[in-house]
Amino acid sequence: MEIRTCWCGKSMVVTLRGEFDLSTAPEFRRVVDETRMGKLDQLIVDLGEVTFIDSSGLGALLGRYRRIQALGKGFALAAPSHRVQEILGLVGIGRTIDIFPTVSCALKGGE
């Protein structure tokens, strides 16, 4: 999996590409955990290029969500593919974490 980060004001966007699973979830956790949370108002995870997600990927998302929320910061998911959206729906993540159709919408929703 490829992980890219960029800042849009005080929002950090983490873009994931490829399979988000047992072998790649630790790298995602590391990237997010090494972020200077004091600078951050919101973390957006762009899932638009994720081709597969398993329970390890879902657990990594939920774990970072809890950590970010405990700090009083925002967390959102953006642009999941149809396949990933189905999985998120099956496990009910949308009841806990905001999911937006695009990164732009997530940025506007976090203001």
Buried (B, 14 or more C-beta within 10 A) or exposed (E): BEBEBEEBEEBBBBBBBEBBBEEBBEBBBEBBEEBEBEEBEBBBBBBBBBEBBBEBBBEBBBBBBEBBEEEEBBBBBBBBBEEBBEBBEEEEBEEBBBBBEEBEBBBEBBE
